[in-house]
Every structure is written in C-alpha cells, then in structure tokens.
Amino acid sequence: MGVRDANALARLFAKNNTTTDPGSFENLSQYKQMRLADKAKVIQATDTLVRVFSNHYAPLVTGRNLSLLGLNLLPSLKTRFAKQAMGQR
C-alpha cells in the first residue's frame, strides 16, 4: 500500500503545475480522494483475514482449510489471488 501511495503522490505532482505547493490543501485533498477506495479495500481485507483466521468455529475452519488447499492446488488461481492482494489488476 505504501508503494501505491507514493505512486499516486508522484502522479499527482506530475499532473499538477510544478509551481504549486506540494503541501497545498488542494493537492492534499486530491491525494486523499485518490487513495480513499484503495485504503478502504485494504482495511476491509485485513479485518476479514483477522476474523477468518482467529475464528475456531468448525465449519469456518473447514472452509478456510479447503480454500487454502484449493489455492495450493490451482497455481493460476493462487497467482490471481496474490496479484489482487498486491493491488495489481
């Protein structure tokens, strides 16, 4: 997420006039708006992982284990999942 934050900031500065103060309210507001959706997705994913892996409810444990086994058995799905988790399309 930090790399995506830095990339977004660099793109914003490249797009805006170089004479504009990088710390201006306008720049910071645009940056915040650019990053809101990604930040919300990362927070949701992290919360979901904690809830899934800290839960000892038997059906959830079984589903979790089967899902992890499926990822190991299907490399293309595992790669797609990893790319999604890294924010790649």
C-alpha positions in Angstrom: 0.0 0.0 0.0 2.9 2.3 0.7 4.3 1.9 -2.8 0.8 2.6 -4.2 0.6 5.7 -2.0 3.9 7.0 -3.2 3.0 6.3 -6.8 -0.3 8.2 -6.5 1.5 11.1 -5.0 4.1 11.2 -7.7 1.4 11.1 -10.4 -0.5 13.9 -8.7 2.6 16.1 -8.6 3.5 15.3 -12.2 -0.1 16.2 -13.3 -0.3 19.5 -11.3 1.7 22.6 -12.0 5.2 22.3 -10.6 4.9 25.7 -9.1 2.0 24.6 -6.9 3.0 24.0 -3.3 3.1 20.2 -2.8 1.6 20.6 0.6 -1.3 22.8 -0.5 -4.8 22.0 0.6 -5.8 21.3 -3.0 -3.0 18.8 -3.5 -3.6 17.0 -0.3 -7.3 16.9 -0.8 -6.9 15.4 -4.3 -4.4 12.9 -2.9 -6.8 11.8 -0.1 -9.6 11.4 -2.6 -7.4 9.3 -4.9 -6.4 6.9 -2.1 -9.8 6.5 -0.3 -11.1 3.5 -2.2 -7.8 1.5 -2.0 -7.4 2.3 1.7 -10.9 1.1 2.4 -10.3 -2.2 0.5 -7.1 -2.9 2.4 -8.7 -2.2 5.7 -11.7 -4.5 4.9 -9.4 -7.3 3.6 -7.2 -7.1 6.7 -10.1 -7.1 9.0 -11.6 -10.1 7.2 -8.3 -12.0 7.4 -8.1 -11.5 11.1 -11.7 -12.6 11.6 -11.4 -15.7 9.4 -8.1 -16.9 10.8 -8.8 -16.2 14.5 -12.1 -17.9 14.5 -12.4 -21.5 15.7 -15.9 -22.2 14.5 -15.6 -25.7 12.9 -17.4 -25.0 9.6 -15.4 -21.9 9.1 -12.1 -23.7 9.9 -13.1 -26.4 7.4 -13.9 -23.8 4.7 -10.7 -21.9 5.4 -8.6 -25.1 5.1 -10.3 -26.1 1.9 -9.8 -22.7 0.4 -6.1 -22.7 1.3 -5.8 -26.2 -0.2 -7.5 -25.0 -3.4 -5.1 -22.1 -3.7 -2.2 -24.6 -3.4 -3.6 -27.0 -5.9 -4.5 -24.3 -8.5 -1.4 -22.2 -9.2 -3.3 -19.9 -11.7 -5.9 -19.1 -9.0 -3.1 -18.6 -6.4 -1.4 -16.1 -8.8 -4.6 -14.2 -9.5 -5.3 -14.0 -5.7 -1.8 -12.8 -5.0 -2.0 -10.1 -7.7 -5.3 -8.9 -6.3 -3.9 -8.8 -2.8 -1.0 -6.7 -4.1 -3.3 -4.2 -5.8 -2.5 -5.3 -9.3 -5.1 -5.7 -11.9 
